[in-house]
Amino acid sequence: MIEVRSTARLVLFDADRRVLLFRHADGHGREFWATPGGGLEPGETAEEAARREAAEELGARNVVLAPLWTGSSVFPFADRAVSQSETFFLVTTGSEVLGPEVEATHRLERIREARWWSLAEIESCREPLFPTDLADRLRALHAPR
């Protein structure tokens, strides 16, 4: 069985231009790294979902969003395959992120770890990481214009 869904994904940088990734567990022994974000709820736009996910997963309520790119991926999760279309947003916030108010959400969603990654660390990562072309996408964002 394949679950088809649409998601809003968040790209957030720290002052050192590292990107935030979450290590997820699927409950069946598989783990992977991914940008924050999640599925669209019925009737929700990608931007609305991005704002909701920023609040739920980051604890950031006042965010500025800028669309970055769209993509798709197919991967095993729990006892099913997932095919998802993804809309990525650059997130800027003036508030702290990852405070204690998000711990319950992280436990519920099986987020095991949050970590800031440099481009070099993403390029050398040997663990599953989504989107698989994240290093190329980030390099393009940092390219001189």
C-alpha positions in Angstrom: 0.0 0.0 0.0 1.3 3.5 -0.9 0.3 6.5 1.1 0.1 9.7 -1.1 0.4 13.0 0.7 1.5 16.6 0.3 3.9 18.2 2.8 5.3 21.6 3.8 9.0 21.4 4.7 11.0 24.0 6.5 14.6 25.2 5.9 16.0 27.1 8.8 19.5 28.4 9.1 21.4 29.5 12.2 23.9 32.3 12.4 26.7 30.0 11.0 24.6 29.1 8.0 24.0 25.6 9.3 20.6 24.0 8.5 18.3 22.3 11.1 17.5 18.6 10.6 15.5 16.2 12.7 16.4 12.5 13.1 13.1 10.6 12.9 12.3 7.0 13.8 9.6 5.1 12.0 8.8 2.6 14.7 10.1 -0.3 12.7 13.8 0.1 13.3 14.5 2.7 10.5 15.8 6.2 11.1 16.4 9.1 8.8 17.3 12.8 8.9 14.9 15.4 7.3 14.1 19.0 7.4 11.3 20.0 9.9 7.7 19.9 8.5 4.8 17.6 7.9 1.7 16.8 6.0 -1.0 19.2 4.9 -4.3 18.9 6.8 -7.5 18.9 4.8 -8.2 22.3 3.2 -4.8 23.7 4.3 -2.4 25.4 1.9 1.3 24.6 1.9 2.0 28.0 3.5 -0.6 27.5 6.2 0.9 24.0 6.9 4.4 25.6 7.0 3.3 28.1 9.7 1.6 25.4 11.7 4.6 23.1 11.5 6.9 26.0 12.5 4.8 26.5 15.7 4.4 22.7 16.4 7.9 21.5 15.7 10.1 24.6 16.2 8.1 26.6 18.8 8.2 29.6 16.4 5.0 31.4 16.0 6.1 34.6 14.2 7.9 33.4 11.1 8.6 34.9 7.7 8.3 32.3 4.9 9.8 32.4 1.5 9.0 29.6 -1.0 12.2 27.8 -2.1 11.4 24.8 -4.3 9.0 21.9 -4.8 10.0 18.2 -5.0 8.8 14.7 -4.5 10.1 11.6 -2.8 9.1 8.0 -2.2 10.3 6.1 0.8 9.4 3.3 3.3 7.9 4.5 6.5 6.6 2.2 9.2 4.6 -0.5 7.4 3.9 1.3 4.2 5.5 3.2 1.3 5.0 7.0 1.2 4.9 9.1 -1.9 4.9 12.7 -1.1 4.9 16.0 -2.9 6.9 18.6 -1.0 6.9 22.4 -0.9 10.0 23.8 0.8 10.0 27.2 2.6 12.9 29.3 3.9 11.9 30.1 7.5 13.1 33.3 9.3 12.2 33.9 12.9 13.3 36.4 15.5 12.5 34.0 18.3 14.4 31.1 19.8 13.5 27.7 18.5 13.3 24.2 20.0 12.3 25.2 23.5 10.7 22.8 26.0 7.2 23.4 24.5 8.0 21.3 21.5 9.3 18.2 23.4 5.9 16.6 23.5 5.3 17.0 19.8 8.8 15.6 19.1 8.1 12.5 21.2 4.7 12.0 19.5 6.2 12.3 16.0 9.2 10.1 16.9 11.7 12.9 16.4 14.7 11.6 18.2 17.2 14.4 17.7 17.5 17.9 16.4 20.8 19.0 15.0 22.3 21.9 13.1 24.3 20.7 10.0 26.9 22.4 7.9 26.8 21.8 4.1 30.0 19.7 4.4 28.3 17.5 7.1 25.3 17.0 4.9 27.5 16.1 1.9 29.4 13.5 3.9 26.4 12.0 5.7 26.1 8.2 5.3 22.7 7.9 7.0 19.4 8.3 5.1 18.7 12.0 4.6 15.7 13.7 2.9 15.5 15.3 0.5 18.3 13.3 -1.0 19.4 16.4 -3.1 19.5 18.7 0.0 23.2 19.5 -0.4 22.8 20.5 -4.0 19.8 22.6 -3.1 21.6 24.4 -0.3 24.7 25.0 -2.4 22.5 26.7 -5.0 20.9 28.9 -2.3 24.4 30.1 -1.3 25.7 30.6 -4.8 26.8 34.1 -5.7 24.1 35.9 -7.7 
